[in-house]
Amino acid sequence: MKKIVLIGDSIRMGYDKYVKDALSGIAEVFYPSENCRFAEYVLRYAHEWKANGEWGDDVDLVHWNAGLWDALELFGDAPLTSISYYGEAITRIDKRLRMLFPKAKFVFATSTNVSEKMSHPDFTRHNATIEKYNAEALRALSNTDTVINDLYSLTSSVPDSYRSDWVHFYTPEGTELIGGKVLSVLCELLDITSEQINIEKFKPENYSKSNIGY
């Protein structure tokens, strides 16, 4: 079976089980039990997650993200991670993951859109800032073969009913949308057919740019 690792913040925690269940019998899907938080946190703990989870050296694909915690603004202050250090951290994470998983393909997911109108003024994220951090991540990864999964564009125009709060998509519709997009990328890169997916009538093409409309 294929081996897949999912690393990321609480957005990842909203689709990891969905993806694991969908690929049951086709691929082993591993992910940390905790929220992976900041980019620097991923850099610090990636090797421990691998060791503690006994993921091995033969992982076929790593799908990862980091950014929403880095772009967080508290009490009107600047984002918790400066954008220059964020770019450096993304570069270092990419290098670290390639060392840890030498046989893997790599996918980076952009940070998702937030509903600013639902946020608290003392604990907020701004989409304009998230867009800048996403752009910095893409710049940092531009000289690699990393595939980009653009979850920001995917979530930019979803109805509020897809959101469980101002940041997350812990609803059936939100989980299906983001989980389906992640699955479509995994299927393409690992040559998994739609008939193998444990979701009735799953069609990767339904999660394309033309169908989603971003």
VEXTORVO-506113 format. One record per residue (C-alpha): residue number from 1; residue in one letter; x, y, z. Coordinates in steps of 0.5 Angstrom, whole numbers, plus 2048, in hexadecimal, padded with zeros to 3 digits. Layout:
REM VEXTORVO-506113
   nr  rest    x    y    z
  NUM     A    X    Y    Z
...
REM end
This chain:
REM VEXTORVO-506113
   nr  rest    x    y    z
    1     M  800  800  800
    2     K  802  807  7FF
    3     K  804  80B  805
    4     I  802  812  806
    5     V  804  817  80C
    6     L  7FF  81D  80D
    7     I  802  823  811
    8     G  7FF  82A  813
    9     D  7FB  82E  818
   10     S  7F4  82D  81A
   11     I  7F1  82E  812
   12     R  7F5  827  811
   13     M  7F1  824  817
   14     G  7EB  826  814
   15     Y  7EC  821  80E
   16     D  7F1  81C  810
   17     K  7EC  817  812
   18     Y  7E8  818  80C
   19     V  7EE  817  808
   20     K  7F1  811  80C
   21     D  7EA  80D  80C
   22     A  7E9  80F  804
   23     L  7F0  80B  803
   24     S  7EF  805  807
   25     G  7F1  7FF  804
   26     I  7F5  803  7FF
   27     A  7FA  807  803
   28     E  7FC  808  80A
   29     V  7FB  80F  80C
   30     F  7FF  812  812
   31     Y  7FF  819  816
   32     P  801  81C  81D
   33     S  7FB  81B  822
   34     E  7FD  823  824
   35     N  7FC  829  820
   36     C  802  82B  81C
   37     R  801  832  81E
   38     F  807  837  81B
   39     A  80C  836  816
   40     E  811  836  81B
   41     Y  80D  830  81F
   42     V  80D  82C  819
   43     L  815  82D  818
   44     R  816  82B  81F
   45     Y  812  825  820
   46     A  811  822  819
   47     H  817  81D  81B
   48     E  813  81B  821
   49     W  80C  81A  81E
   50     K  810  815  819
   51     A  813  811  81E
   52     N  80D  811  823
   53     G  809  80F  81E
   54     E  80D  80A  81B
   55     W  80C  80D  814
   56     G  812  80A  811
   57     D  817  80C  80B
   58     D  813  809  806
   59     V  80D  80F  806
   60     D  80B  810  7FF
   61     L  808  817  800
   62     V  808  81D  805
   63     H  802  822  805
   64     W  804  827  809
   65     N  802  82E  80B
   66     A  804  834  810
   67     G  802  83B  810
   68     L  7FB  83D  814
   69     W  7FF  83D  81B
   70     D  804  841  818
   71     A  800  846  815
   72     L  7FC  847  81B
   73     E  7FB  84E  81E
   74     L  7FA  84F  826
   75     F  7F7  856  829
   76     G  7F9  85A  822
   77     D  800  857  822
   78     A  804  855  81C
   79     P  803  84E  81A
   80     L  806  849  81F
   81     T  80C  847  81A
   82     S  80F  84C  816
   83     I  80E  84B  80E
   84     S  816  84A  80D
   85     Y  817  845  812
   86     Y  810  841  810
   87     G  814  841  809
   88     E  81A  83E  80C
   89     A  816  839  810
   90     I  812  836  80A
   91     T  819  835  807
   92     R  81C  832  80D
   93     I  816  82D  80D
   94     D  816  82B  806
   95     K  81D  829  807
   96     R  81C  826  80E
   97     L  816  822  80B
   98     R  81A  820  805
   99     M  81F  81D  809
  100     L  81A  819  80E
  101     F  816  816  808
  102     P  81B  815  802
  103     K  817  812  7FE
  104     A  811  816  7FE
  105     K  80D  81B  7FA
  106     F  80B  821  7FD
  107     V  805  826  7FD
  108     F  804  82C  800
  109     A  7FD  82F  802
  110     T  7FC  836  802
  111     S  7F9  839  809
  112     T  7F2  83A  808
  113     N  7ED  840  808
  114     V  7EA  843  80E
  115     S  7E4  846  810
  116     E  7E6  84D  812
  117     K  7DF  84F  814
  118     M  7DF  849  819
  119     S  7E5  84B  81C
  120     H  7E7  84E  823
  121     P  7EB  855  823
  122     D  7F0  852  828
  123     F  7F1  84B  824
  124     T  7F1  84C  81D
  125     R  7F3  84A  816
  126     H  7F3  84F  810
  127     N  7F2  84B  809
  128     A  7F7  851  806
  129     T  7FC  84E  80B
  130     I  7FB  847  80A
  131     E  7FB  848  802
  132     K  802  84B  803
  133     Y  804  845  807
  134     N  802  841  802
  135     A  806  844  7FD
  136     E  80C  844  801
  137     A  80B  83D  802
  138     L  80B  83C  7FB
  139     R  811  840  7FA
  140     A  815  83C  7FF
  141     L  813  835  7FB
  142     S  813  838  7F4
  143     N  81A  834  7F2
  144     T  817  82E  7F5
  145     D  813  828  7F2
  146     T  80D  829  7F7
  147     V  806  829  7F4
  148     I  802  82F  7F7
  149     N  7FB  82D  7F9
  150     D  7F7  834  7F9
  151     L  7F2  833  7FF
  152     Y  7F2  83B  800
  153     S  7EF  83C  7F9
  154     L  7EA  836  7FB
  155     T  7E8  839  801
  156     S  7E7  840  7FF
  157     S  7E0  840  7FC
  158     V  7DD  83B  800
  159     P  7D6  83C  804
  160     D  7D6  83E  80B
  161     S  7D3  837  80C
  162     Y  7D9  833  80A
  163     R  7DD  837  810
  164     S  7DC  834  818
  165     D  7DF  83B  81A
  166     W  7E3  840  817
  167     V  7E9  83C  816
  168     H  7E7  835  815
  169     F  7E3  830  810
  170     Y  7E1  82B  815
  171     T  7DA  82A  812
  172     P  7D8  824  80D
  173     E  7D8  829  807
  174     G  7DF  82C  809
  175     T  7E2  825  80A
  176     E  7E0  822  804
  177     L  7E2  829  800
  178     I  7E9  829  803
  179     G  7EA  821  804
  180     G  7E8  820  7FD
  181     K  7ED  825  7FA
  182     V  7F2  822  7FE
  183     L  7F0  81B  7FC
  184     S  7F0  81D  7F5
  185     V  7F7  820  7F5
  186     L  7FA  819  7F9
  187     C  7F6  815  7F3
  188     E  7F9  819  7EE
  189     L  800  818  7F1
  190     L  800  811  7F3
  191     D  7FC  80E  7ED
  192     I  7F6  80C  7F1
  193     T  7F0  80C  7ED
  194     S  7E9  80E  7EF
  195     E  7E6  807  7F0
  196     Q  7EB  806  7F5
  197     I  7E8  80B  7FA
  198     N  7E4  809  7FF
  199     I  7DF  80F  7FE
  200     E  7D9  80E  7F9
  201     K  7D9  811  7F2
  202     F  7E0  814  7F4
  203     K  7E2  818  7EE
  204     P  7E9  81C  7EF
  205     E  7E7  820  7E9
  206     N  7E1  823  7ED
  207     Y  7E7  827  7F1
  208     S  7EA  82A  7EC
  209     K  7EB  832  7EB
  210     S  7E5  832  7E6
  211     N  7E0  82E  7EA
  212     I  7E2  832  7F0
  213     G  7E2  838  7ED
  214     Y  7E8  83C  7F0
REM end
